[in-house]
Amino acid sequence: MGDNPPTGAMVYYYLPAVPKGVVALEFLDASGKVVRRYSNEEKKEADTPPEWPDQTPPDEKIPTDMGVNRFAWDLRMQGPVPLAGEPSAEFRNRGPMVPPGSYQVRLTAEGKSYTAPLELKLDPRVKVSNEDVEKQSELGRKIVAQVSEIHEAIASIREVRLQTRGLARRFGEDQRYASLVTATKDFDKKSFDLESKLLQVNSKSSESNLNYPVLIDERLHSLLFSVDIADAAPTKQQYEVFDDLQKEAQPLLAQYHELVSKDLPSLNELVNKQNVPVLYLPAAK
């Protein structure tokens, strides 16, 4: 299979024929919760090219050839919700390592599921307790959840901002819709100012921190890396940094919820009042 065989928890599975449709390979913890899911689905191309094209990103697509297939789980949980255009996303959005314990592997193909047990144990050379590894994993999960919340908020306001900018372009020179254009621009600025406090909007590469301030999102990614870099319980300082970043993020996320629960409905109400057409012919000049 080449000079560099895959590493991780190796899973072998047999398919009597090339399946039709989606094939999923899931890893479940002792409570039955899915901690990682893979499939044979093609992933959408990233909105930005890989920053390090010479490095091979982790496998996300499982093989589904007729006969025996194998796939290596990298022993990581699901990472944060991805954000379009994020530099080095193929590496920085990795989830934390799972702790040792009892797991299950579930293969679903052609409408049928097959499950097998999987036991993960600590490397005997690593002198750390299971409890410390559990603490490490727990903090990693909390960081991933916080990053995901930020990414989901930013993705939502970017989508709305794309629509408001479309309205501004359509009606920018039409005085009949002057108040609407002003309102869309106000929403645009308000949402962009909020995004600019959650993450570095000028970041185009991992070296951007040399030119621009490192903000909450980037700091959370760095914290996850530092927590995950060794087999050990998180330090007091790492817990403190996470608490500080949460305290910074939560008021901004509250502003996001207010933006979508108050400002956005108000903007939609203005659109309805002005009977904005779906298809629009600009006024004659």
C-alpha positions as CSV (number, residue, x, y, z in Angstrom):
1,M,0.0,0.0,0.0
2,G,3.0,2.4,-0.4
3,D,5.9,3.5,1.7
4,N,3.7,5.4,4.2
5,P,0.7,3.3,5.3
6,P,-2.1,5.1,7.2
7,T,-1.8,5.3,10.9
8,G,-4.5,5.2,13.6
9,A,-7.2,2.7,14.5
10,M,-7.3,0.5,11.4
11,V,-10.7,-0.7,10.3
12,Y,-11.3,-3.3,7.7
13,Y,-14.6,-3.9,6.1
14,Y,-15.9,-6.1,3.2
15,L,-18.3,-4.9,0.5
16,P,-19.6,-7.7,-1.8
17,A,-20.2,-5.1,-4.6
18,V,-19.6,-1.4,-5.2
19,P,-22.5,0.1,-3.3
20,K,-25.0,2.6,-4.6
21,G,-25.5,5.7,-2.6
22,V,-23.9,6.9,0.6
23,V,-21.7,4.6,2.7
24,A,-21.0,5.9,6.2
25,L,-18.4,4.8,8.7
26,E,-19.1,6.0,12.2
27,F,-17.2,5.8,15.5
28,L,-19.4,5.8,18.6
29,D,-18.5,6.2,22.3
30,A,-19.7,4.0,25.1
31,S,-22.9,6.0,25.4
32,G,-23.7,5.4,21.7
33,K,-22.9,9.0,20.7
34,V,-21.2,9.5,17.3
35,V,-17.8,11.1,17.9
36,R,-16.6,10.9,14.3
37,R,-18.3,10.3,11.0
38,Y,-16.8,9.5,7.6
39,S,-18.4,8.7,4.3
40,N,-17.8,8.1,0.6
41,E,-19.3,11.5,-0.3
42,E,-17.3,14.0,-2.2
43,K,-16.4,17.0,-0.1
44,K,-17.1,20.4,-1.5
45,E,-13.9,22.1,-2.6
46,A,-12.5,24.6,-0.1
47,D,-13.2,28.2,-0.8
48,T,-9.5,28.9,-0.4
49,P,-6.7,26.7,-1.8
50,P,-4.7,24.6,0.7
51,E,-2.0,26.8,2.4
52,W,0.4,23.9,2.4
53,P,-0.2,22.0,-0.8
54,D,2.9,19.8,-0.1
55,Q,1.3,18.4,3.0
56,T,-1.4,15.7,2.8
57,P,-4.6,16.6,4.7
58,P,-6.3,14.0,6.8
59,D,-8.4,11.5,4.9
60,E,-12.1,12.3,5.1
61,K,-13.4,10.0,2.3
62,I,-13.6,6.3,2.9
63,P,-12.9,3.7,0.1
64,T,-15.9,1.7,-1.1
65,D,-14.3,-0.8,-3.6
66,M,-15.7,-4.2,-4.0
67,G,-14.0,-6.6,-1.6
68,V,-11.9,-5.7,1.5
69,N,-11.4,-2.0,2.2
70,R,-9.4,-0.5,5.0
71,F,-9.6,3.0,6.6
72,A,-7.5,4.5,9.4
73,W,-9.4,6.6,12.0
74,D,-6.9,9.2,13.3
75,L,-8.5,8.8,16.8
76,R,-9.8,12.3,16.7
77,M,-13.3,13.6,17.4
78,Q,-15.2,15.7,14.9
79,G,-13.6,19.1,14.6
80,P,-15.2,22.5,14.6
81,V,-17.9,23.5,12.1
82,P,-15.8,24.7,9.1
83,L,-15.9,28.3,8.0
84,A,-15.5,29.2,4.3
85,G,-12.2,30.8,3.5
86,E,-10.4,30.0,6.7
87,P,-6.6,29.7,6.2
88,S,-5.2,26.2,6.9
89,A,-8.6,24.9,7.7
90,E,-7.6,21.4,6.6
91,F,-5.3,21.2,9.6
92,R,-6.5,23.7,12.1
93,N,-10.0,22.4,12.3
94,R,-9.0,18.9,13.6
95,G,-10.9,17.7,16.6
96,P,-9.2,16.7,19.9
97,M,-8.0,13.1,20.5
98,V,-10.5,10.8,22.0
99,P,-9.7,9.3,25.4
100,P,-9.1,5.6,25.9
101,G,-12.2,3.4,26.5
102,S,-14.8,1.3,24.8
103,Y,-16.1,2.4,21.4
104,Q,-18.0,1.0,18.5
105,V,-17.5,1.1,14.7
106,R,-20.7,1.3,12.6
107,L,-20.7,0.7,8.9
108,T,-23.9,1.7,7.0
109,A,-24.3,0.7,3.4
110,E,-27.3,-0.1,1.1
111,G,-29.7,0.7,4.0
112,K,-28.1,-1.8,6.4
113,S,-25.9,-1.2,9.4
114,Y,-23.2,-3.4,10.9
115,T,-21.5,-2.7,14.3
116,A,-18.4,-4.0,15.9
117,P,-16.7,-3.2,19.2
118,L,-13.5,-1.3,19.4
119,E,-11.3,-0.9,22.5
120,L,-8.8,2.0,22.7
121,K,-6.0,1.8,25.2
122,L,-3.2,4.2,26.2
123,D,0.2,3.7,24.8
124,P,2.0,1.8,27.6
125,R,5.0,4.1,27.2
126,V,2.9,7.1,28.1
127,K,2.9,7.7,31.9
128,V,-0.4,9.5,32.3
129,S,-3.6,8.5,34.0
130,N,-6.9,7.9,32.2
131,E,-8.4,10.7,34.3
132,D,-5.9,13.2,33.0
133,V,-6.6,12.2,29.4
134,E,-10.3,12.5,30.0
135,K,-9.7,16.1,31.3
136,Q,-7.7,16.9,28.2
137,S,-10.4,15.6,26.0
138,E,-13.2,17.4,27.9
139,L,-11.5,20.8,27.5
140,G,-10.8,20.0,23.8
141,R,-14.6,19.4,23.3
142,K,-15.5,22.7,25.0
143,I,-13.1,24.6,22.7
144,V,-14.4,22.9,19.6
145,A,-18.0,23.8,20.7
146,Q,-17.0,27.4,21.2
147,V,-15.2,27.7,17.9
148,S,-18.2,26.0,16.1
149,E,-20.6,28.5,17.7
150,I,-18.5,31.4,16.4
151,H,-18.2,29.9,12.9
152,E,-21.9,29.3,12.7
153,A,-22.7,32.8,13.7
154,I,-20.2,34.3,11.2
155,A,-21.4,32.1,8.4
156,S,-25.0,33.2,9.0
157,I,-24.3,36.9,9.0
158,R,-22.0,36.6,5.9
159,E,-24.9,34.9,4.1
160,V,-27.3,37.7,5.1
161,R,-24.8,40.3,4.3
162,L,-24.4,38.8,0.8
163,Q,-28.1,39.3,0.3
164,T,-28.2,42.9,1.7
165,R,-25.3,43.9,-0.6
166,G,-27.3,42.4,-3.4
167,L,-30.2,44.7,-2.6
168,A,-27.9,47.7,-2.3
169,R,-26.5,47.0,-5.8
170,R,-30.0,46.5,-7.3
171,F,-31.5,49.7,-5.8
172,G,-28.5,51.9,-5.1
173,E,-29.5,54.5,-7.6
174,D,-33.2,54.2,-7.4
175,Q,-34.6,56.9,-5.0
176,R,-37.8,54.9,-4.5
177,Y,-35.8,52.5,-2.4
178,A,-33.4,55.0,-0.7
179,S,-34.6,54.1,2.8
180,L,-34.1,50.4,2.2
181,V,-30.6,50.9,0.8
182,T,-29.7,52.9,3.8
183,A,-31.1,50.2,6.1
184,T,-29.2,47.4,4.3
185,K,-25.9,49.4,4.6
186,D,-26.5,49.9,8.3
187,F,-27.0,46.2,8.8
188,D,-24.0,45.5,6.6
189,K,-21.7,47.7,8.8
190,K,-23.2,46.4,12.1
191,S,-22.7,42.7,11.1
192,F,-19.2,43.3,9.7
193,D,-18.1,45.2,12.8
194,L,-19.3,42.2,14.9
195,E,-17.5,39.7,12.7
196,S,-14.3,41.8,12.9
197,K,-14.3,41.4,16.7
198,L,-14.8,37.6,16.6
199,L,-12.0,36.7,14.1
200,Q,-9.4,38.4,12.0
201,V,-11.1,39.3,8.8
202,N,-7.8,40.3,7.1
203,S,-6.3,36.9,7.7
204,K,-5.3,35.2,4.4
205,S,-2.6,32.8,5.8
206,S,-1.4,31.4,9.0
207,E,1.3,34.1,9.1
208,S,-1.2,36.9,9.2
209,N,-0.7,37.3,12.9
210,L,2.6,39.0,12.0
211,N,0.6,41.9,10.5
212,Y,-2.8,41.8,12.2
213,P,-4.0,41.3,15.8
214,V,-4.9,37.8,16.8
215,L,-8.6,37.7,17.8
216,I,-10.9,35.2,19.6
217,D,-11.3,32.6,16.9
218,E,-7.6,32.4,16.2
219,R,-6.7,32.2,19.9
220,L,-9.2,29.4,20.4
221,H,-7.6,27.4,17.6
222,S,-4.1,28.0,19.2
223,L,-5.4,27.0,22.6
224,L,-6.8,23.7,21.2
225,F,-3.5,22.9,19.6
226,S,-1.6,23.6,22.9
227,V,-4.0,21.5,24.9
228,D,-3.8,18.6,22.4
229,I,0.0,18.7,21.9
230,A,0.9,16.3,24.7
231,D,-0.6,13.4,26.7
232,A,-1.4,15.4,29.9
233,A,-4.1,17.1,31.8
234,P,-4.7,20.7,30.8
235,T,-2.7,23.2,32.9
236,K,-4.3,25.9,35.2
237,Q,-3.2,28.5,32.7
238,Q,-5.0,26.7,29.8
239,Y,-8.2,26.6,31.7
240,E,-7.9,30.3,32.6
241,V,-7.3,31.2,28.9
242,F,-10.4,29.3,27.8
243,D,-12.5,31.0,30.5
244,D,-11.2,34.4,29.4
245,L,-11.9,33.7,25.7
246,Q,-15.4,32.5,26.5
247,K,-16.1,35.7,28.5
248,E,-14.9,37.7,25.4
249,A,-16.9,35.7,23.0
250,Q,-20.3,35.4,24.8
251,P,-21.3,39.1,24.7
252,L,-20.4,39.3,21.0
253,L,-22.5,36.1,20.3
254,A,-25.3,37.8,22.3
255,Q,-25.0,40.7,19.9
256,Y,-25.3,38.3,17.0
257,H,-28.5,36.8,18.4
258,E,-29.9,40.3,18.8
259,L,-28.9,41.1,15.2
260,V,-30.8,38.1,13.8
261,S,-33.7,38.3,16.2
262,K,-34.3,42.1,16.0
263,D,-32.4,43.9,13.3
264,L,-33.0,41.2,10.6
265,P,-36.8,41.1,11.1
266,S,-36.9,44.9,11.0
267,L,-35.1,44.9,7.7
268,N,-37.4,42.2,6.4
269,E,-40.4,44.3,7.5
270,L,-39.1,47.2,5.5
271,V,-38.6,45.0,2.5
272,N,-42.2,43.8,2.7
273,K,-43.5,47.3,3.2
274,Q,-41.8,48.5,0.1
275,N,-43.0,45.5,-1.9
276,V,-39.5,44.8,-3.2
277,P,-39.9,42.7,-6.4
278,V,-38.2,39.4,-6.8
279,L,-37.4,40.3,-10.4
280,Y,-36.6,43.9,-10.9
281,L,-36.3,46.3,-13.9
282,P,-34.3,49.4,-13.0
283,A,-36.0,52.8,-13.5
284,A,-35.3,54.4,-16.9
285,K,-32.6,57.1,-16.9
